[in-house]
Amino acid sequence: MAFTTINLSICPNLAINNNSNSFNNGIFASQSSFLPSKSFFGTSSFSVGSLSFAINLHASSRPHINGSRRSSTVFRCFSLKPELSVSSDGGHGSNGASAERVVVLVIGGGGREHALCYALQRSPSCDAVFCAPGNAGISASGNATCIPDLDISDSSAVISFCRKWSVGLVVVGPEAPLVSGLANDLVMAGIPTFGPSAEAAALEGSKNFMKTICDKYGIPTAKYQTFSDALAAKQYIKEQGAPIVIKADGLAAGKGVTVAMTLEEAYEAVDSMLVEGVFGSAGCQVIVEEFLEGEEASFFALVDGENAVPLESAQDHKRVGDGDTGPNTGGMGAYSPAPVLTKELQSVVMESIILPTVKGMSMEGCKFVGVLYAGLMIEKKSGLPKLIEYNVRFGDPECQVLMVRLESDLAKVLLAACRGELKGVSLKWSPGSAMVVVMASKGYPGSYEKGTVIRNLEEAEHVAPSVEIFHAGTALDSDGNFTATGGRVLGITAKGKDLEEARDRAYLVVEEINWPGGFYRKDIGWRALSSKAIC
């Protein structure tokens, strides 16, 4: 058998799933990182899928975040030099049975991708997880090997990486690479990819396209009109009255929606998009939409082109301020399950919204493969769901609460979706509830300072049980401190026997984190809990 040589020094951890049977000599004591004893050095080997590796180890202690030192030695991958990537047993175990295991590449570097890496690393059928570009928190957690230098906008570079490391599944997190056609190129190259083609991703990339599909296939949604002329849009708004909703047609990083409570607000939103061009080409068209009164909920389904499997329900909090006040954001928190989505309503959503969309996209010649994220309004006057918008990827931060509750083998299920084999698949979820509280940089969703220092993260994570801190926008400074690099920065995610316990655990951890440059909503889950904000 030929080997690949890995020299170990300071760089991202290679995250190996410890469910694998291919660990040798007990050297790998943790999923998170390489953890031999302090005195160990020498050479050993392991395999990742069809890859076999030889490891040269040189012992050295790793500084702990914020200056202290870890109790065990950590070795991190410096260079990966494949010489031959063929397993001598053809992928069969010693008992002769074939147990498919894959190396997974997650595309993206936010909180959603951290949660996906966390779930994939726990999947029995997953050998190893790469994340490109990833972020400092993902790397430090050991949930994936981050590849910051891989240009995810360059399909040829991604394909080359996948072939070099025998990647058997690519999971695309953000919407932008999907809309630009990354999945098309990967599938054309024969690489199984969970995520829709550019044509199918237009369900999110163009709100007008989504509305057209709704009209054509009888999917319930808010009444609307599409405009490219500001005067015409304002005339329609005047006729309809306020409140009313103004949406940029294209991708605007979660900020292209204005819920205008007055005509003046609506006119300003139209001018900002069509006249001032604040969203560039994404705002060349606007959708002026009926204001729906009710309770919002998020519904997710895995889709293989013909079949759909529902995920558990979740509810997001879009507004920046407590009591759902202030401007819309990418999401300030979420919880699962969402009591507003009863089992009966979930059936209605599948039959009236999800399945007609899947069928319609197939009939349009652009089968959808990936996750359909339906933003819903459970209308107050009818009690029935209407489609507000589609996203063509896992929601952020809803993905965080779903991934900590998922007990099924995520890698296996996503591969089944890529192969059109979801029919009859069901998913297993942990009982109880989960909640995520997003910590964001002060000023978000407007301008904010970058580089503010975040302390006490590791200590905070141990304040309460069943808590994961998912990183959305962090880096490490020269002193080993985490710093904020984005608007939404951390997702404090907790499980509990019920939503109240999950909330209490999440906020206990939030309050232990020392970040003067950050803020968070204090009332995540308020609708479901029917209680006052935490003081």
Secondary structure, DSSP 8 states (H G I E B T S, - for coil): ---EEEEE-SS---EE-TT-S---TT----SSSB---TT--EEEEEEETTEEEEEEE-----B-GGG-B-SS--B-EEEEE-S----TTTTB-TTS-B---EEEEEEE-SHHHHHHHHHHHT-TTEEEEEEEE--HHHHHHTSSEE-TT--TT-HHHHHHHHHHTTEEEEEE-SHHHHHTTHHHHHHHTT--EES--TTTTHHHH-HHHHHHHHHHHT--B--EEEES-HHHHHHHHHHH-SSEEEEESS--TT--EEEESSHHHHHHHHIIIIIS-TTGGGGSSEEEEE---EEEEEEEEEEESS-EEE---BEE--EEETTTEEEE-S-SEEEES-TTS-HHHHHHHIIIIIHHHHHHHHHTT---EEEEEEEEEEETTT--EEEEEEESS--TTHHHHHHHHB-S-HHHHHHHHHTT--TT----B-SSEEEEEEEEETTTTS---S--EEB-HHHHHTSSSSEEEEESSEEE-TTS-EEE-SSEEEEEEEEESSHHHHHHHHHHHHHH-B-TTEE--S-TTHHHHT-----
